[in-house]
């Protein structure tokens, strides 16, 4: 389906503005938070153009579970904001806070505890800590001085050395002078001077922060995909689907190592590519394995670095081996792109080797296994011969345009009004929730916030998402629809 102009409709722009105004007035009857009010401020909410990279330097706070990272973050912030509990693993994802020290503004990223050979949710924690390091200007590595350096701490040290980022070693839980000798033992980690700190009481934290400022750049050096420059394209897929072969074909040289043995690529490789009269930055990544939590050593780190490469990209090309049946690994890679909120293009490699029977069965597999991303542009290519690789350009441009698409608020509300009038939300428990107002909160990816008088069921949310796609396209981009339930103001 071709993407429609968000401004086109059978109704006029004046009608849309009238609908928007009436609905805004109606919201006055409901309890709204300051965050709601900011989102609903007149004019288009959220960034309508690429946001320039945040200038403040980024500091990642990492370490194994329960060493006091969140307590240390709270100490720097001067308030209890990061979740603290005497149970390992309370912090799971990366959380960013705005902080200041000695007049310098910094972005502080709190991470979950990093564990070697993590499994399940702990793998996700390790991924997020790895990504935080990749996307930081400097790292504060927190170690429990009362326990000393563990095997996990040694593994984190190896990770930090590979990152080549400045590291400030925090010897935490040094509550008095008696423990300072334990802190001195951490010189053995080879990261330089350990700074004895009591995150709980604040002892020594100022010296550690002064040392941090000494190694921080004035402005962040972290690559932000929204900051302009050549679009960044991550080449993803399970091992041995032809990612490196495709990169070499696009670059017209053997830039990446190619081997029939799966898993040849370990580190992401960046390459500036001229394609379709435009410059792109392609990133070849290690193949994402089926059971990352069972990998060891280099493969484990490669999988984590792949996640970091995806988060620095704007669009991902997921390669799928057309000769083989679509596997659970393929679906998981696609899901990873969607969860990261990146634009998506599906590239079916080795298409030239397929006979008619295989093509027939592949189409059925795509309908069955990839139904959730039917909106993604699809290109059938041969990385080996270069057949149809030029078709990647219009697919990438379409996906990126969708990723940047903004729907005017008036048009959005007029459209949703038509939808709800034709197919209202089911009545549950004698009540029928009403959609009060909707706005697009952000682009990259398009994110919509719907204010409602009651809970909107998941099935109806999916229905709304499907209709939004039918009306406005969004080909190649995930879209997010969140609902805020608001109650009527109490009469006084």
N, C-alpha and C positions, 0 to 999 in steps of 0.2 A: 504494500500500500504506500502510495506516495505521501509524503508529509505535507499537511495542509498549513496554510498561513494561519497562525493563531488569531489573527485579527479578522479573518473572514467568517461571515455568518449571515443567515437570512435576516437577522436583526441588525439595526444600525448601531453605531458606536454610542449614540445618545441614549438609546434604549438600554444598552449595557450599563452605562453610567447611572442611569436611573435605578436599575435593579440593585447595583452596588450600594448606592446611597441609601435606599430603603432598608436593605439588610443591615448596613452599618448602624442605622438608627435603631433598628430592632435589637441590636446587641446591647444597647444601653440598659435593657431590662435584666441582663445577666451578670453574674459575678465574674469579673475578669481580673487576672493577675497583672502586675506591672509588665511581666514578660509578654502577656497577651497584648497589652496596650501598645508595647513597642512594635510588635509584629504587625499590628493593625494600623500603624501610623499612616496618614495619607500618603499616597504615591505607592509605587511598586516596592514591596518589601524584599529584603535580601539583595545580594549583589546581582546587578543585571549585566555586568561585564566582568571579565576576568579580574580577580582580586590580586593586587600586587602582593608580593611576598611580605610577610610580616617582618619588620626590621629587627625586632628584638631577638637576641641570640637564644638558642634553645638548649636547655640542659636536661639530660635524662638522668633520673635517679634509679639505679639498678642494684640488684643484689639478690641473694637467695631468700627464700621465704622467712618471715618472722625475725629479720635483723633490725627492724625499726625504720624502714624507708618512709612509710607514711607519717610516722611520728616526726621524723626529720623534716619532711615536707611541711608539716604543720608548723614546726618551729621556724622555718624560713618565712612562711606566710604570715606568722604572727597570729594565726587563728586556727581553730579546729575545723578544718574543711575536708582533708583527706580522711577516709574511713580507717579507723584504727581499732583493732581487736586483738586480743592475745591468742589468736588462732592463726596458724600459717595459711597464707593464700587468700586473705580477704580481698585484696586488690587483684583483679583479674585482667582488666584491659588497661590501656594507656589512658591516663587522665591528665589534661593540661591545665595548669594554673598560671595566672599572671602574678609575678612576684617582683620585688624590688630590694636591692641591697646597695647601700652607699650611693644612692641616687641613680643607680643603673637598673633599667627595666630588663627583666629576663622572663622567658617562658619556661616553666618548670614542669617536666613530664614525670609523673609518678607511674611506676610500672608494677606488675605482679612479680612475685618471687621467681627467679630463674632457676630451673632445675635441669640437670643433665638427664637425657633419656626420658623426658617427660612423656606422659600418656594422657589421653582424654583431654579434659579441660586444662590440665597442666601444660599440655602441648601448646594450647592457645595462649597461655600465659607466657611461655617461652618465646613464642612467635612475636608477641607484642613487645616484649623486652628487647628482642633482637631488632625489631623495626624501630623502636625508640632510639636505640644506639645509632642505627643507620641514618636517622633523620635528626640527629642532634649535632650541635657544635662542640659540646663537651659533655663529659659523663662524670657523675658523682657515684662512686662505687662504695656501697655501704657494707661493712663487715662487722659481725658481732665480736668485739675484742675479747669478751669473756669466754668465748668458745674457741677463738683462734681460726686460722685458715683451714677450711675443709676442702675435700675433693671438689665439691661443687664450686667453691670460691676459686680454686685453681682453674676450673673449666671456664668460669666467667672471665678470668684474667686472660686466658688464651683468646677468647672472643674479643675482648677489648683491644688486645694487641693487634689482631687482624684488622680491626676497625680503623686503627691509626688516629683515633680521636684523643684529645687531651683528657686525662683522667685524674680526678682528685679522689684519693683514697680516704674514706671516712671510717675511722675505727670507733664504732658506736658503743654505747652502754658503758663508757668510761665515766662513771658517776663521781669518782673521787680519785685522789692521787694513787691509791693502792693498785688501781687497775691500769695505770699508765704504762707500767712495765709490760703488761699484756699487749697493749697497743703497739709498743715498740717492736714486738715480735713480728708484726705484719710487714716490716721492711722486707721480709723474705719473699713476699709476693712479687717483688721487682717492679712495683709501680711508683716508686719514689716514697716520699715522706708520708707516713700515715698520720692523719690529723685526729687526735683524740677528742671525741665529742660525746656529750650526753644529750641526745635528742630530747629526752624527757625533761631535763632541767635546763637545757640551753648552754651548758658548759662547753666552751671551745668552739661553738658553732661559728662565731664571728671570724676566727682565724681561718677556718675552712672556707668560708665564703669569700674572704679577701683573696685567698689563693685561687679560688675559682675565677674571680674577676680578672686576675692577672693573666689567665690563659684564654679568656673568652674574646672573640672578635667583637668589634663595636656593633656590627650588624650581622645577622645570621648569614651563614654561607650555605644553608640547606637549600637544596633544589625544591622549589615549589612548582608543580605542574601548571598552576594558574598564573605564574609570573611572567608569561610570555616566552619567546624563544621557540625553537622548533618543537612541534608536538612530540611527546614521548610515547612510544608504542612498545608495550611489553609483549614479547613472543612467549606464550605459555603453552603447556601441554604436557602429557605424560612422557616419560623417557622414550627417546628414539622415534618420535613422530615426524622429525625433519625440521626442527626449529633452526638448528645451526646451518643446515643445508639451505634453508630459505634465506637466512641472513647473508650467507656467502653469495647466493645468487643475486640478491638485491645490491650487495656491495661490489659485485663483480671481482671479488677476490676471496681468498681463503682466510677470512677474518676469524672465524670460529672453528674449533676442532670438530671434525666430523668422523664418526666411527660407528660401525654397526653394533658395537657394544653399548647398551643403554647406559646413560648416566655419565657420558664423557664431559659434559659441561657442568662445572661446579659453581663458578662465580659468574654473576651477571656480566655480560659484555656489552658496552655501549658502542654504537656505530652511527655516525651521521650519514644518512642515505638521501640521495637525490632521486625522487620518484614522482612522476606526474608533474614535473616542473616545480616541485616544492621540496624543501628540506625537512626531513624527519629524523628524530633520534630513535633508533630501534634498539631494544634491549633484549638480548638472547639470555634466557634463564635456564637453570637446571630443571630437568623434568620433575614434575610433582608426582611423587610415588603414591601408591595406593594406601600404604600404611606408614605414614611418616613417623608415627610414634614408635615404630619398630626399627627404624634406621639407626645407625650408629656413626659416630665420627664425622667424616667429611660429608656424607650424604645428609646427615641430620642438619648440619650447618647450611648446606646448599639449599635445603627446603626452606629454611628460615630466611635466607637471603632472597629467595624468589618472592616471598611475601613482601619484603621491603621494596624490591624492584617494582612490584605491582602497585604499591602505594605511592610510588614516585611517578607513576605513569598516568596519562590521561585516558588512554584507550588500550585495550588488550586484544591481541589477535590470538585466539585459541586454536591451535592446530589439532586436527583429528585425523588419524590414519583411516582413509576411506576404504582401504582393503580389509581392515579388521572390523569386527562388530564394535559398536559404541559401548565402551566399558564404563563401569562405575567410576573409574579414575577420571575419565573424560568429563562426566557429569559433575564430579566434585570440583574440577578445575574451573568449569563454567560457573558453578555456584560461588566459588571463591572470588571471581571477578565481580559478580553481582553484589555480593556482600561488601566488597570494597567500594562499591558505588562507582565503578569505572565503566566507560563506554565499551562496547563489546562487538567484535566481528568474529564470525566462525569461518575458519578456513579448512576445507576438506582436502588434505594432501594426497598425492598419488592417484589423482582422479583419472589420469591418462591410462592407468593400468586396469581400470574396471571394465568388466563386460556388462552387457545389458541386464543380466540376471542380478548381478551384485548391485547395480545401480537401483534396481527395483526394490531389493530388500533394504538397501541403505535408506531409501526414502521412508520406508515404514519404520525403521529404527529411529530416524530423526523425529518423526511424528510422535513416537512413543516416549523416547528417552529425553528429548530436548523440547518438549511441549512448553515448558515454563519460560523458554527464551525464544519463542517463535518470532519475537520482535527483532531478533538480531540479524543484521545483514549476513548473507552467506556467499562465500566465494569458493569455487572449485578450482584447485590449482595443482601444479606439479613443481615442488621445490627443486627437484633434480634437473628438470629441463627448462624451468622458468615459464612454463605454459600458464597463461592467464594471471601471472603475478601482478600485472599492471592493473587488474581489476580490483586490487586491494585499495587503490587510491580513492575511487568514488565511495567504496564501502566505509573506509576510514573517515572520509569527510562527512558522509551522511551521519555516521555515529556521533562524531564530535559536534556537528550542528545540533543534533537532538539533545546532546548532553548540555548544551548551552541554551536551549529553548526556554523562553519565558512566555507564559500565557497572561495577558492582561487580566487584572482582577475582575473587572466588570464582565468581560467575556466568559471567564471561568464560572462566575456565579450564575450568569444567565444560562449557560450550558447545563450546569448541575441542576438548576431549577427545572429545565425541560426534562432531564433524566428522572428526577424524583417525581415529577408530575405523572410521567408515563409508567414508572415502576417504583412505587414508594417502598420504603423499608418495611419488612414484615412486622406485624403487631406481636409483641411478646409480653405476656403477663398483663395484658390489657393496656399496654402502653406502646406508643409508636414514636421512636426518636425522630426529631426534626433536624435537618441540616440548617444551621443558622447562618453560616457564612463560611467562605473558603478563600484562601489566598495561597499564592506560591511563595514559600518562604525562602527558597534558594534555587540556584541552578547547580550543575556539576556535582551530582545529578539533580534533575528537576525534583523538588521536594514540595509537597502540598500539605497544608494544614487545614483540616476541616473542623470547625466549631459545631458541636451538636448538643441537643438537649438531653441526649441519652446515649447509651452504649450502642455503637455500630458494629454489627456482627462481622466476623472475618469474611464470610461469604459475600456480604454486601460490599465490603471494602474491595474485594477482588473484582466484583462487578463494576464498581466505580472506576477502578484502575483500567479495566478492559475498555470501558467506554471512553475514558480519557485518551487512550491510545488510538481508538478508532477515530476520534475527532481530531486529535492534534498530532498524531504520528508517533513521535519519540522512538523512531526506528534506530536501534543500536544503543539505546540508553536505558538503564534501569530507571524507574521512577519510584519515589517513596510517597506513601499516603499515610499521614498520621491523623488521629482524631483526638480532639480535646473536648471532653464532656464538661459542660458548664451549666450550673443551676441558676434558676431565677433569683434575683435579689429579693431578700425578705422585706416585706412592707413594714415600715415603722409607724 
